[in-house]
Amino acid sequence: MTWVYAVTLLILLISLIVGVWRVIQGPRLADRLLAAQLFGTTGVAVLLLLAELQSLPAARDTALVLALLAMLAAVAFVSRVWKVRPDSEDRP
């Protein structure tokens, strides 16, 4: 079963490399910010897999903190980017 974790970890690390490419390449600010969100989500998954592979309970705690920080970053991104126009029907 550990080889499944190792293969999953490799796929997640490849995903992070693609995310770095998207942050550097662009083309819009939203693309870069969503790629940064990918870092948070993938970082949580990587930490959880490492915690399972190496029996590190502290890595699970770190993954929980990283998940909370990623959620706050997502809320900050949405509140900054999403602007409702006055003539829009999507008013709260």
C-alpha positions in Angstrom: 0.0 0.0 0.0 2.9 2.3 0.5 3.7 2.3 -3.2 0.3 3.8 -3.8 1.1 6.6 -1.4 4.4 7.2 -3.1 2.9 7.3 -6.6 0.2 9.7 -5.4 2.8 11.8 -3.8 4.7 11.9 -7.1 1.6 13.0 -9.0 0.9 15.7 -6.5 4.5 17.0 -6.8 4.1 17.1 -10.6 0.9 19.1 -10.0 2.8 21.6 -7.9 5.4 22.0 -10.7 2.6 22.7 -13.2 1.2 25.2 -10.7 4.6 27.0 -10.5 4.6 27.3 -14.2 1.1 28.8 -14.1 2.1 31.4 -11.5 5.1 32.4 -13.6 3.4 32.3 -17.0 0.2 34.1 -16.1 -1.7 35.4 -18.2 -4.1 37.0 -15.7 -3.9 37.8 -12.0 -6.8 35.4 -11.4 -4.8 32.5 -13.0 -1.9 33.2 -10.7 -4.0 33.5 -7.6 -5.8 30.3 -8.3 -2.5 28.5 -8.9 -1.4 29.8 -5.5 -4.6 28.2 -4.1 -3.5 25.0 -5.7 -0.3 25.2 -3.6 -2.4 25.2 -0.4 -4.6 22.3 -1.4 -1.8 20.2 -2.8 0.4 21.1 0.2 -2.2 19.7 2.6 -2.4 16.5 0.5 1.4 16.1 0.4 1.6 16.6 4.2 -1.1 14.1 4.9 0.6 11.5 2.7 4.0 12.2 4.3 2.4 11.8 7.7 1.0 8.5 6.7 4.2 7.2 5.1 6.5 8.3 7.9 4.2 8.0 10.9 4.5 11.7 11.7 1.4 13.0 13.7 2.8 16.5 13.7 2.5 16.6 9.9 -1.2 16.0 10.3 -1.5 19.0 12.6 0.6 21.1 10.1 -1.7 20.0 7.3 -4.8 21.2 9.3 -3.2 24.6 9.9 -2.3 24.9 6.2 -5.9 24.0 5.2 -7.2 26.7 7.4 -4.8 29.2 5.9 -5.7 28.1 2.4 -9.3 28.7 3.2 -8.6 32.2 4.4 -6.6 32.9 1.3 -9.6 31.8 -0.9 -11.9 34.1 1.0 -9.5 37.0 0.6 -9.2 36.3 -3.1 -12.9 36.1 -3.7 -13.6 39.3 -1.6 -11.0 41.2 -3.5 -11.8 40.0 -7.1 -15.6 39.5 -7.0 -17.3 42.8 -7.3 -21.0 43.1 -7.9 -22.1 45.7 -10.3 -25.0 48.0 -9.2 -27.2 47.0 -12.2 -26.6 43.3 -11.6 -29.4 41.0 -10.4 -27.0 39.1 -8.1 -27.4 41.5 -5.2 -27.3 40.0 -1.7 
